[in-house]
Amino acid sequence: MATTGSTAPDGRLVPLYQELRRRGVSNYPEVARGLGLTSEEYERCRVELIELGLIVPTTTTHATNADLRDERWQPDADTVASVDPEIALLRLLDRERARLREHLAEADLAYSTLETLAGTFLRPGSLTRSEIAVEALTDYRRIQQALEDIVDVMQESSASMYPGGPSREVHEVTLDRDRRQLDHGVRVRAIYAREHASRPDVAELLNARTALGVEIRVASVVPLNMVVIDQQYAMVPIHPEDARKGAILARGRALVRSYLGLFEHCWHTAVPYGTEVAGERGGDGLSEQQRAALRMLATGMKDEKVARNLGVSLRTVSRMLSELMQELGATTRFEAGVRAARLGWLD
């Protein structure tokens, strides 16, 4: 919609239009002079009245709609015809509808073009099929932009884990992403290494994230940096030992589900942030290692796998589980895990 830069009608505009409306067809300069308009007011009101469709250039006789649409037709230089406000409004709405249709057509064209390009380079078919795509990102700015792009299309969940403590420079970026995700109903989870979570600067970030509604857990061991989005996107380091060497962006459920499975395992063995107590023992007297073992038992995991996950010998696991079973009055390892869960030992 055309505007003259004003938010309300000019003080001279209404009386001028009323006089033009009273006359129907008239000499615009003559009417403006009669009302004492300055040169600046004269031009400003003329432009605004024409843009609003309240007056149209015409001849001393009459200009038809066909005349106005004919590029060869020439109006008198100073003669204008007033237009009923209701008619002007309807015409204005018609023009805006035409502009909107034009913009929508341009948007459709742009969407079709981007969809074609995406089909060639990004393979969006992986969103619904089993196709996968992998891209190596070595530039820090490109990695951050990729994360921003993923956040913009996220719909369901975000799962991430960090073996190291984040620098203070990324705190605000992290919290901003959290707010956007949570505002859209996305479930946000994160796992941090316990040794870094106790640092004052990291604790400040974790407290802020928790206050926003992010679910945070801590673990003794976090295997690698990882972000998983909607079971569709995953970002992991090219070299797990050195995240500075770049990241791999994976797309497609067939591949990303494996990363999500790793996250879920780490999430299951981690503990909620803020629930740790001195000496790594809770009010029930369990150590973190015992809690982790019980959580794995509750899923039906075998002793050998529990030992591998905890990084201890099978003999150590057997002894620890026997003690726990005796304390819980359970006859099987699975029963011990279930009873521990019911008693709230795993919360």
ABEGO torsion letter per residue (X at the ends): XBBAGBABBBAAAAAAAAAAAAAGBBBAAAAAAAAGBBAAAAAAAAAAAAAAGABBBBBABBBBAAAAABAABBBBAABBBBBBAAAAAAAAAAAAAAAAAAAAAAAAAAAAAAAAAAAAAAGAAAAABABBBBBBBABAAAAAAAAAAAAAABAABBBBBBABBBBAAAAAAAAAAAAAAAAAGBBBBBBBBAAAAABAAAAAAAAAAAAAGBBBBBBABBABBBBBBGGABBBBBABAABAAAEBBBBBEAAAAAAAAAAAAAAAAABBBBGABBBGGBBAAGBBAAAAAAAAAAAAGBBAAAAAAAAGBBAAAAAAAAAAAAAAAGBABAAAAAAAAAAAGAAX
